[in-house]
Amino acid sequence: MQEQPLRETPQIWPRLRNSGLDLGARRCRAFALAALGLLLAAPAVAQDQAPAVPSGDSAQQAPASAQEAASTDSPDAAWQKDLAAWRAAREQEIAAPNGWLTLVGLDWLKTGFNSVGTAADNTVRIRADAPEHIGILTVNAKTVQLLAPVGGFPADLQVDGAPAREGALDTNAAKPPVITWHGLTLAVLARGDRFALRMKNTDAAARTGFHGLNWYPPDAKFRVEAKWIPFTPLRIVKIPTVLGTTIDLPSPGVAEFRLGNTTLRLEPVIEVPGSQILFFLLKDATSRAATYETARYLHTGLPDHGLDQPGTLILDFNRLENPPCAYSLYASCPLPPEQNRLAVAIEAGEKRYEP
């Protein structure tokens, strides 16, 4: 049977949270005291006559400028400002030197010797501006060793930030071992009882040609308060992937909300044990033409009373984002479970990516 191409599965990174709004109660009290001082200290002023400019202590109590007086945004303005900042950070994340746009390959390592480089005679061939022969990765059961090619390691080759040396790679560490040469990064990944080599290139055409993401305009009607209905106990949900496999992830409950006259439900999962982030995988009617075909993701904080108690949480669909496989052919993405495939159109968040 022909082996299916390997793709990388994303990890979920921490997300920006909605910022609060300071109403400036003490500033308002200072304004009131300043006004009272002026009324007691100055003569009456006709309505059509410009008032005298206060000086001394009274001037210090007055607003320093119109900018300070207007510094307290309305809730809607503060929400839009926070959303714009989140979207800007999202674009920076995608275009980062180690972002998904730099992913240029992911190959299985076979048992035995795996030569790596740009030359055609390599087991794993890298299509980037890099040395013809970088090294040899030997796989034996659960261990991976790095050996030098004929002629030695290329100049400037590093392993985990130090000059490259022959020896075993620690594939059991929290972070995979990384081989780097200038803008090229090779990471050895443990995948069950096999190993794969992930290749990233900071000069990849997808990254150098990046010109931003596509978004729906902000729309407050797609920021809704949902009722949190906990599962007792947690239930395990089978999450499908683009490879045809499934991942078992815990689901702590369901979020119930209304869009227009329709009541809807979405079931999140927790990807990392102990995480304070709920991960919603969903698909809606916009996927037919406007948004990514297979899925969009939404990350939220926890409900106000925790996961195991009824409560509420905010779902801001203006923060819907595309999965990594929207940007790279070598990424592997989880897909929405059947219960999270909605018939309605959620015209909010990130649209389909156009390179």
Secondary structure, 3 states (H helix, E strand, C coil): CCCCCCCECCCCCCCCCCCCCCCCHHHHHHHHHHHHHHHHHCCCCCCCCCCCCCCHHHHHHCCCCHHHHCCCCCHHHHHHHHHHHHHHHHHHHHCCCCCHHHEEEEEEECCEEEEEECCCCCCEECCCCCCCCCEEEEEECCEEEEECCCCCCCCCCEECCEECCCEEECCCCCCCCEEEECCEEEEEEEECCEEEEEEEECCCHHHHCCCCCCECCCCHHHEEEEEEEEEEEEEEEEEEECCCCEEEEEEEEEEEEEECCEEEEECCECCCCCCCCEEEEEECHHHHCCCCCCCEEEEECCCCCCCCCCEEEEEEHHHCECCHHHCCCCECCECCCHHHECCCCCCCCECCCCC
